[in-house]
Amino acid sequence: MNAVLILAAKELKDGLRNRWILSIFLLLGSLALLLLTVSSAPGGTVKVSSLNIGVVNLTSLTVYLLPLIALMLSFDALIGEFERGTMLLLLTYPLARWQIVMGKFLGHLLILMIALLLGYGGAALISQLITDGCTSGWENYLMMMGSSLMLGAIFLVVGYLVSILARERSAAIGLAIGVWLFFVVLYDLALLGALLVDKEQQMGQELFSFLMLINPTDLYRIFNLSTISGGGEVSHLVGAVGADSLSLTAIIGAYLGWLIIPFMVVIGLFQHREV
């Protein structure tokens, strides 16, 4: 366990030195503050708190930004070590290969957690100070931050999978961008196209819910938007599924499956990878 913590601390120091934490914090924090300020602007009689409106807006932002940030953090975590020759040096130490993956994962997760806490947390506090200061909706906002970290963790592991499958760092970059495009953009476009084509409504609710479960970005949308009254109306896909069609247990189980299964695949492939 000490070896894992040492590797995690090393990744965290690299993140500080390479300005990853500062860059993510400034990006997420500035955009979050802008959206929260806009959300709190008066616009008639609204029964939803500004923080709940901010959760809806930030969910739409996070689902595009955070997977890309996580993939950029992790796509060369393993292939980069192989190309630089440092993986051979790491393996000369009394380290199991799963410890190397776990150490990198914890370090990168800490980078995302610190950036999210400073960015989203700081933006919420500032927006409350400069606006009406209404604290209603803090529970949903904190859940949004926690689910954002989980979404980032999933795409960190997907990035490790890209890193262990690629034979060159340049190939890993292209593969990571392709993965982001598929899960964030193309998958939902395909589902919406299927709904438009399915005029006879042959696609049942259970099948559609299952198709939503196998995409982590859709899980993120469902989890956050279904906790807010009327939040599902913002997303056509979430509205099509319905807030009550997927239980919280199913959503959390799918989250854990997306985290554990790719992680085990990465370790299995790494064990058989020649240095």
N, C-alpha and C positions, 0 to 999 in steps of 0.2 A: 504493500500500500504506500510505503514511503517513496518508492520509485515512481509510482503513478503521480503522487503529489509533486514530486520534483519536476517531472516532465510537464505537468500542468502549470507550475510556476514559471517554467522556462517559456512556454507558449504565451503566458500572460505578459511576461517581460518583453517578449518579441512584439506582442500587440501594442504595448506602450511605446516601445522604441520605434516601431514602424508607423505610429500615429493611427493605428486601426481604431482604437477606442475613441480617440478625439474625433476622427473623421465620421464614424458612425453616430457618435453623440451629437455632433453639430448638424448632421443631415437629418436625423430623426427628430432631434429637439426643435430645430427651426421650423420644420414642416408641421410638427405636432402643435407648436405654439400658434402658428398661423391658422391651422384648422380649428383649434379650440377657441381662438379669438373670434373667428368668423362664426362659429357655432353659438357663441354667447351674444352675438349681435341681436338686438331686438328686431323681431319680424312678425308682429301680431301676437295673437293669443296662442301660446304653445304650452301643451301639457307635459312635454318631455323636458327634463333638465338639460342644461347646456353640456354637462359631462356625458350624458347619454347620447346626445347628438354627436358629440366629439368621438364617442366610441364607434358609432356608425361610420363616421368619416375616416377615422384612423384605421378601422378594419379594412376599408377599401384601399387605403394607402399601404398598410403593412403587408397585405397579401401580395403586393407587387415588389416592394423593396426588400423585405427581410429575407425571403428565399434567395434572392440574388446576392445579398450581403453574405449570407451563410455559405453559399456555394463559392463565392470569391475567397472566403476565409479558408475553406477546406479542400478545394479542388486539387491543390498541389501538396497537401499535407504529407502524402506518402510518396507520390511520384517525384516530388521535388527532392525528397531525401535520397531517393534512388539515383537521380541524375547528378546530384552534388556529391555523391559518394559517402554521405554522412550516415546513411542507413546501415552500412557495413560497420561503421564505428559504433553506432548505437547497439547493434546486435553482439558486439564483443563484450558488452557489459552484462552482468547477470540480470537480464530483463527478458520476460516473456513477451511474445509479440502482441498479445492482447493488452499487456500493460502499456505498450507504446501507443496503441490506438486509444485506449482509455485515457491516458495522460493528455494526448492531444485533444480529445473530445472535451475533457473537463476544462482545459485551458481556453479553448475556443468558446465554450459555453460561458465561462466567466467573462470573457470579452463582451459577448452579446448581452449578458445580464447587467454588467456595469453600464454599458452604453444605453440599454433600455431604461434602467432606473434613473440615470441622469437625464436622458433625453425626454422620455415620455413622462416620468415622474416630475422632473423639473418644469416641463412645459405646463403640466396640470397645476402645479403650485403657483407659477407665475400668472397663469390665466385667471386663477381664482383671486389673486391679489389685485389684479387690474380690472376685474369685472365685479359682478354682484357678490361673489364669494359664496354662492350656494353650494353646499356640500352634497346635495342629493345626486346619486349616481356614482358615488365613489366605489361602491362594491363592484359594479359592472366595469368600471375603468380599471380597477385592480385585476379583475378576472381577465380583461383584455390584455393587460401587460403580461400576466402569467401564461396565457395561451399563446401570446406572441413569442415568448421565450421557448415554449414547447415547439412551435412551428419552426423557429430557428434551429432548435436541436435536431429536428427531423431532417432538415436540409443540410445540416452539418454532416450527419451520417450519410445522407445521399451523396454529398460531396466526397466523402471518404471512399464510397463505392466507385464513384467516377475515377478517383485518384488511383485506386488499386487495379481498375480494369484498363486504364490507359497505359500505353507503353512510352509515351512522350508527354512532356508538359504541355506542348502546343496542342496535342490531341485532347488532353484533359480540359483545356480552356474551351474548345469547341463543343465537347461533350457536355460540359457544365452549362453552357449557354443553351444548348438544345434541350437539356432537362428542364431548365427554367421556363423556356418557351412552351414546352409540352404541358407541364403541370399548371402554370399560371395563366396561359393564354389559350393554347390550342384545345386543351381538354374541355374547358367550359364552352368554347365555341362549338365543339363537336356535340356536346350535350344539348345546347340550345338548338342546333341544327336538327338533331334527332327529334326534339320536341315539336319543331315546326313541321317536319316531314310526317310525323306520327299523327295525322289528322283523325284517324279512327281510334286513337288512344289505346293502342295495343300494348304500349309500354306501361306496365303496372306500377303502382306506387312502390311496391317492395323492390322491384328491379331498379327503379330510378334512385331510391334511397341507397341501395347497395352501390350503384355507380358513383354516388356522391361520397360514400364512405371510403372508396379506394383512392381518393385524391385528397392529400393533406391540406391543400389550400381551401377546398370546399368544406372540409371539416372545421377549419378555422372560421370561415364565414358563418357556418351554421351555429357553431358554439357561441359566437359573440352576438350575432344579430338576433338569434332566437331568444336571448335573455332580455331583450328590450321590446316592449310592446310596439308592434308595428315595424320592427326592424327588418322583418322578412320581406316587407314590401320594397325595400331598397334594392335587394338583389332578386332578379327574376328566378334564378335557380333555387335560392333559399325559399322564396315564396312558393315555388312549385313543389318543393319537398314538404313544406309545412313545419311549423315549430314543434309539433308534437309527434311527428312521424318517426323521429330518431330519438331514442332515450339518451340520457346523459351517460349511462353505462356503456351504451354502444359507441358513443362518440369517444369516450375516454379509452375504451378497449381498442378502437381503431387507431387512436393516437399512439398508444403503447405498442401496438403491432407495427406501426410505421417506424417506431424508434428501435424496437428490439430486433425485429427480423433482419432489416438491412445491416444492423450492427453485427449480428452473428454471421451474416454472409461476408462482410468485410473481414472479420477475424479469420473465417475459414479460408478465404482466398489469400489472405496475407500469410497464413501458415504454410501454404503450398507455393508461395512466390519465391523464386530464387533471387538472391541478391546479385 
